[in-house]
Amino acid sequence: MSKRRLRITVLDLVSKGPTRQIFRRVMNANTASLMPQVIATWCEQLGHDVRYICYTGFEDIDTIVGDACDILFVGSFSRSAQTAYAISNLYRRRAR
């Protein structure tokens, strides 16, 4: 019996929204969380196709995540919880 290979995207939100500040461009990536990286590693070890994305405020989330995933994990700090919920809601609606 072969398992289905899922396309999994792990999105780590270290910024609550878009920013153009040069300090944020340099420093936001340093605040990446450990758990989303662990989830990506576990999923990869289980044989799935995994993309790990660290959103620092300079990327276009819709472009980098796209529709090419079966499961989307969203990790965030409390300050970006509303952004995480909005992204989750958006992708949940697209799946229907």
Secondary structure, DSSP 8 states (H G I E B T S, - for coil): ------EEEEEEE-SSS----HHHHHHGGGG--HHHHHHHHHHHHTT-EEEEEEE-SSS-HHHHH-S--SEEEEEE-GGGHHHHHHHHHHHHHHT-
